[in-house]
Amino acid sequence: GETVVKETARIAVLDS
């Protein structure tokens, strides 16, 4: 994604 915050949030959900 463009925004690091959104990317990190998405990765966190996927990693969960």
N, C-alpha and C positions, 0 to 999 in steps of 0.2 A: 504493500500500500504506500501511499504518499506520506501520510503522517506516521511518525514513529510511535506515537501514543496509541493510535488505532491498531497498528501492527502488533505492538506489544500486547495489547488487550486481547487481540484475536489469538495470538500464539499462546497466551496464558490459558485461554479457554480450551484450545486444542490440546495443550499439554495436560490439562486437567483430566 
